[in-house]
Amino acid sequence: MLYREAGQFKTTYQADSQIFPIRQDRIAIVALLAVAFVIVPLVASPYTFSAILIPFLIFSLAALGLNILTGYAGQLSLGSAAFMAVGAFASYNFVLRIPGIPVLVAFILGGLCAALVGIAFGLPSLRIRGFYLAAATLATQFFVVWCLTKIPWLTNNSSSGVITAQPIVIMGYLFDQPVEKYLVTLVIVAIMALLAKNMVRSNVGRCWMAVRDMDVAAEVIGVRLMRTKLLAFAISSFYCGVAGALYAYAYLGTVEPEAYSLDLSFRILFMIIIGGVGSILGSFLGAAFIVLLPIWLNVLAHGLGLPNSVASNLELMVFGALIIFFLIVEPHGLARLWQIAKEKLRLWPFPY
């Protein structure tokens, strides 16, 4: 009774093609945004902002970028952290070397630099696929980190390689408190998530899914493989680049190559596997799961009195077990479980 579209008649094409065609979904999204923008800043603590909410939003954006490439376009990538690093260091150098540039413009330019790098390393996708493509994108990780550590100009000749990110100043106002950084991150992530949701429903998104399902058949019906694949790499890298800039400015407060390691690329990949490949919602669910799981495991380990050696490895063991579980039981992740729950709710009290 609460989640049924019966009686919600569409009289125009625009109404039928809405991003959220069911009224209950629109109400839920508005309520969720109201809570995120109004209620959470009033009740959450600085620790909650710094340790949970901000990294959750940033990882959601990075997972969203990888989901566009892997989930919708079908191009496997292991270089997400490298694109994040490009966005972070490019944003830092834009702010450093162009006096008076707005930090949001620097984030956009950093994302564009990451998009250019993504296009360059996406060229092998025109000839190879699958694990071979994953190995090619893995080279991006090592190449980018090598450049950041061996080219002093990129780190402003810092001897340690760790540099402090500039303050976030927007329209003359300094955003230095955790709640202010949270709001900036939330606005950026909400806008980019809405753009991604519309993008995957457009002709571009349909071309991505056609290439993902069968690229030969997609080329036969007129889809331009080169343009489609490189566009997926560019947009995915742009999202990761902006996420990397936010990771440095809003979360870490520093710009350092070690923060964008291969481990971060695998964590982002785990997010879309657990959350749901080919799902905008799955990117957020996977990021929430990966961010909250270590906190739950630490509380559990201390509550059970487990040795430190066991507690330190518990997270890795649980991650591995969950990935195997989702690959076997529900390959489409948490997003598919949420979709099944909504379908059952539509047919209640007679769910199949």
Secondary structure, DSSP 8 states (H G I E B T S, - for coil): --S--TT----SHHHHT-SS-SHHHHHHHHHHHHIIIIIHHHH--HHHIIIIIHHHHHHHHHHHHHIIIIIIS----S-HHHHHHHHHHHHHHHHHHSTT--HHHHHHHHHHHHHHHHHHHHGGGGT--THHHHHHHHHHHHHHHHHHHH-GGGGTT-SSS-EE---EEETTEEE-SHHHHHHHHHHHHHHHHHHHHHHHTSHHHHHHHHHHH-HHHHHHTT--HHHHHHHHHHHHHHHHHHHHHHIIIIIISEE-GGGG-HHHHHHHHHHHHHH-TT-HHHHHHHHHHHHHHHHHHHHHHHHHT--HHHHHHHHHHHHHHHHHHHHHH-TTHHHHHHHHHHHHHHHTTS--
